Amino acid sequence: MDTEERLRRIRRWLWVVLVGLFLSGVTAFPLEIEVRWLLRALAPLADDLPALVAWVERVHTGLVETGDRHPFMLYGTDWLAFAHLVLAVAFWGPLRDPVRNVWVVQLGMIACAGIVPLALICGPIRDIPWFWTLVDLSFAVGAFPPLWFAYRHIRAIEADTGAPTGPPVSTPRA
């Protein structure tokens, strides 16, 4: 496979991650409205999926009560949303020059790996139901493969061209 085809594939995989981060970010702002919509959509399934509907109802109640009594607490989800948007912006570097900015892809893979212990440790501590922990783990499962595919193509380009990855290293002056 030639370098141009590898670059196209890298960029396709990175766009998947970038769009996912962007959507995760913008949808973290209107949480109460979105959870209300989800609750309405799940209402017909209340008899078939009672635990899921009860959980979404609990989350909605928590968001409404927190917003009414302590709106400043929702500022934390605003920062969560902002972090997702910033991470999406970080992937512009690898889109432009994947070999030089391979570290962003590596960081993304490390972040995906970090989701697993976070969800498995903090989920039970925060009384998150197991089925929702699986939803959280799906972010790692969804984002790691495209990053890994992009990473493998970046390394192949590096091997084919002999180009070092990462930013240029300067030598100290005496």
Salt bridges, closest charged atoms under 4 A:
GLU5 OE1 - ARG8 NH2 2.96
GLU5 OE2 - ARG9 NE 2.91
GLU32 OE1 - ARG36 NH2 3.04
GLU32 OE2 - HIS60 NE2 2.77
ASP127 OD2 - ARG58 NH1 3.36
GLU158 OE1 - ARG155 NH1 2.84
